[in-house]
Amino acid sequence: MTRIGLIGYGKAGQAVASVLREDPRFELCWIARRSGTPAEDIDVPVTRLDKDSFPGWLDTHPVDGIIDFSDAASIHLYGEAVRQRGIMVVTAISGYPEETMDYIRSLGRDIRVMSSPNITLGINFLLLAAKILRRIAPFADVEIVEQHFRDKPEISGTARRIAEVLDVETDHITSLRLGGIVGRHEVIFGFPYQTVRLIHDSIRREAFGTGAAFAIEQLAQCDKGFYTLDNLLLRLIRDELQNEETLNAALAASRDSSSRADRVLS
């Protein structure tokens, strides 16, 4: 069982905690919040996320991995403490400043760390499919549409990530803010005589929890380094393809051996 500490307990953090507690592969050991306010809806210890006291908390409440659903500044409060203790980190913060991303990448020299602005599995499958389609048809027009709840002020970090991966400018992103939409991303490829639309809808925030569980499980099998969720998915796909190639080679060798045996007998 993998011991997990959760940083951040807003709406997304609460959904992640719910998923982790129901998964027998993980033990949710504690929650860290900037405020340190106890969480009344869950019987898990809560501590205040503070740069001075947090290292001591880690020593008395050890974990194998940390999942961060707080804010862009928090990594600077705990980054060195986890580096020194070899604790792996999964962070799903949208909109890190570039200097903060540089710091997170530097953590990968000493520990396993994964950072993706959207940790749902579906959106990362969309990213992979979009990259493949972009490579097949680099001439196609590309537009990105993202929809989120009314109070989300900035352009989605996921939409920015899609634009970066597809090498298109951010002025090709259209943002809509409507009611209580959790999150919807659409990538539109315009070809001559046809269009292709890749769409992902987040229906409930628990999707972040299943993505975080997948990420921490896969990260535990990796070497030290910096990863994104699509890196982990590609690693899994490569392993599956290699296993299939090995199986096909073994079957071909078996058929060849049987054929030779039949010729000898005849």
SERO-4910 file (N, C-alpha, C, O; in steps of 0.05 Angstrom, whole numbers):
BEGIN
 pado doro    nc1    nc2    nc3   cac1   cac2   cac3    cc1    cc2    cc3    oc1    oc2    oc3
  Met    A     17    -24      0      0      0      0     18     25      0     36     27     16
  Thr    A     11     44    -18     27     68    -20     15     90     -2     -9     96     -3
  Arg    A     33    101     15     24    122     34     25    149     20     45    157      8
  Ile    A      2    164     22     -1    189      8     -7    212     27    -22    209     45
  Gly    A      6    235     21     -1    260     34    -14    278     13     -4    279    -10
  Leu    A    -36    291     20    -50    308      1    -47    337      9    -52    345     32
  Ile    A    -38    354    -10    -35    382     -5    -57    397    -20    -59    395    -44
  Gly    A    -73    412     -5    -96    426    -16   -122    411    -11   -123    386    -16
  Tyr    A   -142    425     -1   -167    411      4   -191    429     -4   -210    432     11
  Gly    A   -189    440    -28   -212    454    -39   -230    434    -52   -230    410    -44
  Lys    A   -246    442    -72   -265    424    -84   -252    401    -98   -260    378    -95
  Ala    A   -230    407   -113   -215    385   -126   -202    367   -106   -202    343   -109
  Gly    A   -189    379    -86   -175    363    -65   -194    345    -51   -187    322    -45
  Gln    A   -218    354    -45   -238    338    -31   -246    314    -49   -248    291    -39
  Ala    A   -249    319    -75   -256    297    -93   -233    276    -95   -238    252    -95
  Val    A   -209    286    -96   -185    268    -97   -184    252    -72   -179    228    -73
  Ala    A   -188    265    -49   -187    250    -23   -207    228    -22   -202    206    -13
  Ser    A   -231    233    -33   -252    213    -33   -244    189    -50   -249    166    -41
  Val    A   -232    194    -73   -224    172    -90   -201    156    -77   -201    131    -78
  Leu    A   -181    169    -66   -158    156    -54   -167    138    -30   -157    116    -27
  Arg    A   -186    148    -15   -195    132      9   -210    107      1   -211     88     17
  Glu    A   -222    107    -23   -236     83    -32   -219     64    -47   -228     42    -53
  Asp    A   -194     71    -53   -176     55    -68   -158     39    -50   -142     51    -35
  Pro    A   -159     12    -50   -143     -4    -31   -113     -3    -36    -98    -12    -19
  Arg    A   -105      9    -59    -76     11    -64    -63     33    -48    -38     34    -46
  Phe    A    -79     51    -37    -68     75    -24    -79     79      4   -101     71     11
  Glu    A    -62     92     20    -69    101     47    -66    131     48    -44    141     45
  Leu    A    -88    146     51    -87    175     54    -79    181     82    -96    178    101
  Cys    A    -54    189     87    -44    192    114    -50    219    127    -54    221    151
  Trp    A    -50    240    110    -55    267    121    -61    286     99    -58    281     75
  Ile    A    -71    309    107    -77    332     89    -62    356     99    -62    362    123
  Ala    A    -50    371     81    -37    396     89    -51    419     75    -57    419     51
  Arg    A    -57    440     91    -71    464     81    -56    489     90    -44    489    111
  Arg    A    -58    510     74    -45    535     82    -56    545    109    -41    555    126
  Ser    A    -82    541    113    -95    551    137    -91    532    160    -91    541    183
  Gly    A    -87    506    155    -86    486    176   -112    480    188   -114    465    208
  Thr    A   -134    491    178   -161    487    189   -168    457    186   -166    446    164
  Pro    A   -178    445    208   -186    417    206   -208    413    186   -225    430    182
  Ala    A   -208    389    173   -229    382    154   -250    366    169   -245    344    178
  Glu    A   -274    378    172   -295    365    188   -307    341    174   -320    325    188
  Asp    A   -304    339    148   -318    317    134   -300    292    130   -308    274    115
  Ile    A   -277    292    142   -259    269    137   -242    264    162   -232    284    174
  Asp    A   -238    239    170   -223    233    194   -194    227    187   -184    205    192
  Val    A   -180    247    177   -152    246    169   -138    270    182   -149    292    182
  Pro    A   -114    266    193   -100    288    205    -95    311    186    -89    306    162
  Val    A    -98    335    195    -93    359    178    -72    376    191    -72    381    215
  Thr    A    -53    385    175    -31    403    185    -30    428    169    -42    430    147
  Arg    A    -17    448    180    -14    473    166     11    471    148     32    462    156
  Leu    A      8    479    123     30    479    104     47    503    109     41    525    101
  Asp    A     70    498    122     88    520    130    116    511    125    124    489    132
  Lys    A    132    528    112    159    520    104    177    512    127    194    495    124
  Asp    A    173    525    150    190    519    173    182    493    188    199    478    196
  Ser    A    156    489    191    147    466    207    142    440    190    141    418    201
  Phe    A    138    444    164    130    421    148    151    398    147    144    375    147
  Pro    A    178    405    146    197    383    146    194    365    171    197    340    168
  Gly    A    190    376    194    186    360    218    161    343    216    160    320    225
  Trp    A    140    354    204    115    338    200    121    314    182    111    292    188
  Leu    A    137    318    161    143    295    144    159    274    159    155    250    154
  Asp    A    176    282    177    192    262    192    175    246    211    180    223    216
  Thr    A    154    258    223    137    244    242    113    231    228     99    214    240
  His    A    107    239    203     85    228    188     95    221    160     86    234    140
  Pro    A    112    201    158    125    195    132    105    185    111     86    171    118
  Val    A    110    192     86     94    183     64    112    175     41    135    183     40
  Asp    A    101    160     22    116    152     -2    113    173    -24    131    177    -41
  Gly    A     90    187    -25     85    206    -46     67    228    -36     51    225    -17
  Ile    A     69    251    -50     51    274    -44     36    281    -70     47    281    -92
  Ile    A     10    286    -66     -7    296    -88    -15    324    -82    -26    329    -60
  Asp    A    -10    343   -100    -14    371    -95    -36    382   -112    -35    383   -137
  Phe    A    -58    391    -99    -80    404   -112    -85    431    -99   -108    439    -95
  Ser    A    -64    445    -92    -67    470    -77    -65    494    -96    -85    501   -109
  Asp    A    -42    507    -97    -38    531   -114     -9    532   -123      8    516   -114
  Ala    A     -3    551   -141     23    552   -154     46    558   -135     69    552   -141
  Ala    A     40    570   -112     61    579    -94     69    556    -74     91    557    -63
  Ser    A     52    536    -71     57    516    -50     82    500    -54     96    493    -34
  Ile    A     89    494    -79    113    477    -84    138    489    -72    156    474    -64
  His    A    139    515    -69    163    528    -58    164    525    -27    184    528    -15
  Leu    A    141    518    -15    140    513     14    149    485     22    159    481     44
  Tyr    A    145    466      3    152    438     11    172    425     -8    181    403     -2
  Gly    A    180    438    -29    197    425    -49    223    415    -39    231    392    -44
  Glu    A    238    431    -23    264    422    -13    261    400      7    278    382      9
  Ala    A    239    401     23    235    380     43    231    353     30    241    333     40
  Val    A    215    352      8    211    326     -5    236    318    -21    241    294    -23
  Arg    A    251    337    -31    275    330    -45    295    316    -26    306    295    -33
  Gln    A    298    327     -2    316    315     17    308    288     27    324    272     35
  Arg    A    282    282     26    271    257     36    264    237     14    255    215     20
  Gly    A    269    244    -11    264    226    -33    235    219    -37    229    197    -46
  Ile    A    217    237    -31    188    232    -34    179    240    -62    185    262    -71
  Met    A    165    223    -75    155    230   -102    132    249   -101    117    249    -81
  Val    A    128    265   -122    108    286   -122     92    285   -148    103    282   -169
  Val    A     66    286   -145     47    290   -167     33    317   -162     19    320   -142
  Thr    A     37    336   -181     25    362   -178      7    367   -202     15    364   -225
  Ala    A    -17    376   -196    -37    381   -217    -47    410   -216    -71    415   -219
  Ile    A    -28    428   -214    -35    456   -213    -36    468   -241    -18    463   -257
  Ser    A    -56    483   -247    -59    496   -273    -47    524   -271    -54    539   -254
  Gly    A    -29    530   -290    -19    557   -292      5    564   -276      7    586   -265
  Tyr    A     24    545   -273     49    552   -259     64    573   -276     65    571   -300
  Pro    A     76    593   -262     95    611   -277    119    595   -287    126    574   -275
  Glu    A    132    604   -307    154    590   -320    176    585   -300    189    564   -300
  Glu    A    182    605   -283    204    601   -263    197    579   -243    215    565   -234
  Thr    A    172    576   -237    163    555   -219    166    528   -233    174    508   -221
  Met    A    159    527   -259    162    502   -274    192    494   -275    199    471   -274
  Asp    A    209    514   -278    238    508   -278    246    496   -251    263    477   -251
  Tyr    A    235    506   -230    242    495   -203    232    466   -201    246    449   -191
  Ile    A    207    461   -210    196    434   -209    213    415   -226    218    392   -217
  Arg    A    221    423   -249    239    406   -266    265    401   -251    276    379   -253
  Ser    A    275    420   -236    300    416   -221    297    395   -199    316    381   -193
  Leu    A    273    392   -188    268    371   -169    272    344   -181    279    325   -167
  Gly    A    266    342   -207    269    316   -221    298    306   -222    302    283   -229
  Arg    A    317    322   -215    345    312   -214    349    294   -190    367    278   -190
  Asp    A    331    297   -170    335    282   -145    312    264   -137    316    244   -122
  Ile    A    288    270   -147    265    253   -140    248    249   -165    253    260   -186
  Arg    A    227    233   -163    208    229   -184    186    250   -181    174    251   -160
  Val    A    181    265   -201    161    286   -200    146    287   -226    157    286   -247
  Met    A    119    290   -223    102    292   -247     85    317   -244     73    322   -223
  Ser    A     84    333   -265     68    357   -265     52    359   -291     63    357   -313
  Ser    A     26    361   -288      8    365   -311    -15    384   -302    -25    381   -280
  Pro    A    -22    404   -319    -43    422   -311    -70    410   -309    -88    420   -296
  Asn    A    -74    387   -323    -99    372   -321    -92    343   -319    -79    331   -336
  Ile    A   -100    331   -297    -91    304   -290   -112    283   -297   -108    259   -290
  Thr    A   -134    291   -310   -153    271   -318   -142    254   -340   -128    264   -358
  Leu    A   -148    228   -339   -137    210   -360   -147    217   -387   -133    216   -407
  Gly    A   -173    224   -389   -185    229   -415   -172    252   -430   -167    250   -454
  Ile    A   -166    274   -416   -154    297   -430   -126    290   -440   -117    301   -460
  Asn    A   -112    273   -426    -85    266   -434    -86    246   -458    -67    246   -474
  Phe    A   -107    229   -459   -111    214   -484   -117    232   -507   -108    228   -530
  Leu    A   -133    253   -502   -138    273   -523   -112    286   -532   -109    290   -556
  Leu    A    -95    293   -514    -69    305   -521    -53    287   -540    -42    296   -560
  Leu    A    -52    261   -533    -37    242   -549    -49    240   -577    -35    240   -597
  Ala    A    -76    238   -578    -90    236   -604    -85    261   -621    -81    260   -645
  Ala    A    -86    284   -607    -82    310   -622    -54    312   -633    -50    322   -655
  Lys    A    -34    303   -618     -7    304   -627     -3    286   -652     10    294   -671
  Ile    A    -15    262   -651    -13    244   -674    -26    257   -699    -15    256   -721
  Leu    A    -50    268   -695    -64    280   -717    -49    304   -728    -49    309   -752
  Arg    A    -37    320   -711    -22    343   -719      2    334   -736     10    347   -756
  Arg    A     14    312   -728     38    302   -743     29    291   -770     43    294   -790
  Ile    A      6    278   -771     -5    267   -797    -12    290   -816     -7    288   -840
  Ala    A    -24    311   -805    -34    333   -822    -25    360   -811    -41    375   -799
  Pro    A      1    367   -814     11    393   -803     -1    417   -817      1    439   -807
  Phe    A    -14    413   -840    -26    434   -856    -54    442   -845    -64    463   -853
  Ala    A    -66    426   -828    -93    431   -819    -94    455   -801    -76    461   -786
  Asp    A   -117    470   -803   -122    492   -784   -129    480   -757   -142    459   -756
  Val    A   -121    493   -736   -126    483   -709   -138    505   -691   -127    527   -690
  Glu    A   -160    500   -679   -173    518   -659   -179    502   -634   -185    478   -635
  Ile    A   -176    515   -611   -181    503   -585   -203    518   -571   -201    543   -569
  Val    A   -223    504   -561   -245    516   -546   -245    504   -518   -246    480   -515
  Glu    A   -244    521   -498   -246    511   -470   -269    524   -456   -273    549   -458
  Gln    A   -284    508   -441   -307    518   -425   -304    510   -396   -297    487   -390
  His    A   -308    529   -378   -306    523   -349   -327    539   -334   -342    555   -345
  Phe    A   -328    533   -308   -347    546   -290   -343    577   -290   -321    586   -296
  Arg    A   -364    591   -283   -365    620   -286   -342    634   -272   -333    655   -281
  Asp    A   -334    624   -249   -314    638   -232   -285    633   -239   -267    644   -226
  Lys    A   -280    617   -259   -252    612   -267   -243    636   -284   -253    640   -306
  Pro    A   -224    652   -275   -218    677   -289   -199    674   -313   -202    687   -333
  Glu    A   -179    656   -310   -157    656   -329   -162    635   -351   -179    617   -348
  Ile    A   -147    637   -373   -148    616   -394   -139    590   -381   -120    589   -366
  Ser    A   -153    569   -388   -146    542   -377   -117    535   -382   -107    538   -405
  Gly    A   -104    526   -361    -76    516   -365    -75    492   -383    -55    488   -398
  Thr    A    -96    476   -383    -98    453   -401    -99    463   -430    -85    452   -448
  Ala    A   -115    483   -435   -117    494   -463    -90    505   -472    -82    501   -495
  Arg    A    -76    518   -453    -49    528   -460    -30    505   -466    -14    507   -484
  Arg    A    -32    484   -451    -16    460   -455    -22    448   -483     -3    440   -497
  Ile    A    -47    446   -490    -55    435   -516    -42    452   -538    -31    442   -557
  Ala    A    -45    479   -535    -33    497   -555     -3    494   -557      8    494   -579
  Glu    A     10    490   -534     39    486   -534     47    461   -549     65    460   -565
  Val    A     32    439   -543     38    413   -554     34    413   -585     49    401   -600
  Leu    A     13    428   -593      7    429   -622     20    452   -637     17    455   -661
  Asp    A     36    467   -622     52    489   -634     34    509   -647     38    517   -670
  Val    A     13    518   -633     -4    539   -642     -4    562   -622      0    557   -598
  Glu    A     -9    586   -631     -9    609   -613    -34    609   -595    -55    598   -602
  Thr    A    -32    622   -572    -54    623   -553    -78    639   -564   -100    636   -553
  Asp    A    -74    655   -584    -97    669   -595   -116    650   -611   -137    659   -621
  His    A   -108    625   -613   -125    605   -625   -142    591   -604   -156    571   -609
  Ile    A   -141    601   -579   -157    590   -557   -182    608   -552   -179    632   -549
  Thr    A   -205    596   -552   -230    610   -545   -239    600   -518   -242    576   -514
  Ser    A   -244    619   -499   -252    612   -472   -281    620   -468   -290    642   -474
  Leu    A   -297    601   -456   -325    607   -449   -328    601   -419   -318    581   -409
  Arg    A   -343    618   -405   -349    614   -377   -379    613   -373   -393    632   -377
  Leu    A   -388    589   -365   -417    583   -365   -425    568   -340   -416    545   -337
  Gly    A   -441    580   -323   -454    565   -301   -435    548   -285   -414    557   -277
  Gly    A   -442    523   -282   -426    505   -265   -412    483   -280   -407    462   -269
  Ile    A   -404    489   -305   -388    469   -320   -362    463   -306   -348    481   -299
  Val    A   -356    437   -302   -331    429   -290   -308    435   -308   -288    448   -301
  Gly    A   -310    425   -333   -288    430   -352   -294    416   -379   -301    392   -379
  Arg    A   -290    430   -401   -294    418   -427   -273    430   -446   -269    454   -447
  His    A   -259    412   -460   -238    421   -479   -244    408   -506   -250    384   -508
  Glu    A   -242    424   -527   -247    414   -554   -224    424   -572   -218    448   -572
  Val    A   -213    406   -587   -193    413   -607   -205    408   -635   -214    385   -641
  Ile    A   -206    428   -651   -218    426   -678   -196    428   -699   -181    447   -700
  Phe    A   -195    407   -716   -176    407   -738   -192    412   -764   -211    397   -770
  Gly    A   -185    433   -778   -199    440   -803   -183    431   -827   -161    441   -833
  Phe    A   -193    410   -841   -181    400   -865   -197    410   -889   -219    420   -886
  Pro    A   -186    409   -913   -203    413   -937   -225    392   -937   -220    368   -937
  Tyr    A   -250    402   -939   -273    384   -943   -281    369   -918   -300    352   -919
  Gln    A   -268    373   -895   -276    358   -871   -265    371   -846   -245    386   -847
  Thr    A   -276    365   -823   -265    373   -797   -264    349   -778   -280    330   -781
  Val    A   -245    350   -760   -243    330   -739   -244    344   -712   -229    364   -708
  Arg    A   -261    335   -694   -264    347   -668   -257    327   -646   -268    305   -646
  Leu    A   -238    334   -629   -231    318   -606   -242    332   -581   -235    355   -576
  Ile    A   -259    318   -566   -273    331   -543   -269    315   -518   -271    290   -518
  His    A   -264    329   -496   -263    317   -470   -281    333   -450   -278    357   -448
  Asp    A   -298    319   -436   -315    332   -415   -308    320   -388   -307    296   -385
  Ser    A   -302    337   -369   -300    329   -341   -328    331   -329   -339    353   -327
  Ile    A   -339    308   -321   -367    307   -311   -367    313   -280   -384    327   -270
  Arg    A   -348    300   -266   -345    305   -237   -316    308   -231   -298    298   -245
  Arg    A   -310    322   -209   -283    327   -201   -268    301   -192   -244    301   -190
  Glu    A   -283    280   -187   -271    255   -180   -253    244   -202   -235    228   -197
  Ala    A   -257    255   -227   -239    247   -249   -210    255   -243   -192    242   -252
  Phe    A   -206    277   -227   -179    285   -219   -167    263   -201   -143    258   -202
  Gly    A   -184    251   -184   -175    231   -166   -165    205   -180   -144    194   -173
  Thr    A   -181    196   -200   -172    172   -214   -146    178   -230   -129    161   -233
  Gly    A   -144    203   -240   -119    210   -254    -96    211   -236    -74    202   -243
  Ala    A   -100    222   -212    -78    224   -192    -69    196   -183    -46    191   -179
  Ala    A    -89    178   -179    -82    151   -171    -66    137   -192    -46    123   -186
  Phe    A    -74    140   -217    -58    129   -240    -30    140   -240    -11    126   -243
  Ala    A    -28    167   -237     -2    180   -239     17    171   -217     40    165   -223
  Ile    A      8    169   -193     26    162   -170     34    132   -173     57    125   -166
  Glu    A     15    115   -183     22     87   -186     43     84   -208     62     69   -205
  Gln    A     40     98   -230     59     96   -252     86    109   -245    107     99   -252
  Leu    A     85    132   -231    109    146   -223    127    129   -205    151    131   -206
  Ala    A    114    113   -189    129     95   -170    146     75   -185    166     64   -174
  Gln    A    140     70   -210    155     50   -226    176     63   -244    190     50   -259
  Cys    A    179     90   -242    197    105   -259    223    111   -244    225    109   -220
  Asp    A    244    118   -260    269    128   -248    265    157   -239    245    169   -246
  Lys    A    284    167   -225    283    195   -218    281    212   -243    293    205   -263
  Gly    A    266    234   -242    263    250   -265    237    266   -265    221    263   -247
  Phe    A    234    284   -284    210    300   -288    193    288   -309    203    281   -331
  Tyr    A    167    285   -304    149    273   -323    123    289   -324    116    305   -306
  Thr    A    109    286   -347     82    296   -349     64    271   -351     74    249   -354
  Leu    A     38    275   -348     20    252   -349     20    238   -376     19    214   -378
  Asp    A     23    254   -398     24    241   -424     50    225   -427     50    205   -442
  Asn    A     72    233   -413     96    217   -413     90    189   -401     99    169   -411
  Leu    A     76    189   -379     70    164   -365     51    147   -382     54    122   -383
  Leu    A     32    159   -395     14    144   -413     30    132   -436     26    109   -443
  Leu    A     48    148   -449     64    138   -471     82    114   -462     86     95   -476
  Arg    A     93    117   -438    109     95   -427     93     69   -424    103     48   -431
  Leu    A     68     72   -415     51     48   -412     44     37   -440     43     13   -443
  Ile    A     38     54   -459     31     45   -486     55     31   -499     52     10   -512
  Arg    A     79     43   -495    103     30   -506    108      2   -495    114    -17   -509
  Asp    A    104      0   -468    107    -26   -455     87    -46   -466     94    -70   -471
  Glu    A     62    -37   -470     42    -55   -481     48    -64   -509     45    -87   -516
  Leu    A     58    -45   -526     65    -52   -553     89    -71   -554     89    -90   -570
  Gln    A    108    -67   -537    131    -85   -535    123   -113   -527    133   -133   -537
  Asn    A    104   -114   -507     94   -140   -498     80   -154   -521     82   -179   -524
  Glu    A     64   -139   -537     50   -151   -559     69   -160   -581     65   -182   -592
  Glu    A     91   -145   -586    111   -153   -605    125   -178   -596    130   -196   -612
  Thr    A    131   -180   -570    144   -203   -560    126   -228   -563    135   -249   -570
  Leu    A    100   -224   -556     81   -246   -559     78   -255   -587     78   -279   -593
  Asn    A     76   -236   -606     74   -243   -634     98   -257   -644     96   -276   -660
  Ala    A    122   -249   -635    147   -262   -643    148   -291   -633    156   -309   -647
  Ala    A    139   -294   -608    138   -321   -596    119   -339   -611    125   -362   -616
  Leu    A     95   -328   -619     76   -344   -634     86   -351   -661     82   -374   -671
  Ala    A    100   -332   -674    111   -337   -701    133   -359   -699    134   -377   -716
  Ala    A    150   -357   -678    171   -378   -674    158   -405   -669    168   -425   -679
  Ser    A    136   -405   -654    123   -431   -648    111   -443   -673    113   -467   -677
  Arg    A     99   -426   -690     87   -436   -715    109   -447   -733    106   -467   -746
  Asp    A    132   -432   -734    154   -441   -751    165   -467   -742    172   -485   -758
  Ser    A    167   -470   -715    178   -495   -704    159   -518   -710    168   -540   -716
  Ser    A    133   -513   -707    113   -534   -713    114   -542   -742    112   -566   -749
  Ser    A    118   -522   -760    119   -528   -789    143   -545   -795    141   -564   -811
  Arg    A    166   -539   -783    190   -555   -788    186   -583   -778    195   -602   -791
  Ala    A    173   -586   -755    169   -612   -743    151   -629   -762    155   -653   -766
  Asp    A    130   -615   -773    112   -629   -791    127   -639   -816    122   -661   -826
  Arg    A    145   -622   -826    160   -630   -850    178   -654   -844    181   -672   -861
  Val    A    191   -654   -821    208   -677   -813    192   -702   -811    201   -723   -821
  Leu    A    168   -701   -799    152   -725   -795    142   -736   -822    138   -760   -825
  Ser    A    137   -717   -841    127   -726   -866    149   -737   -884    144   -746   -907
***
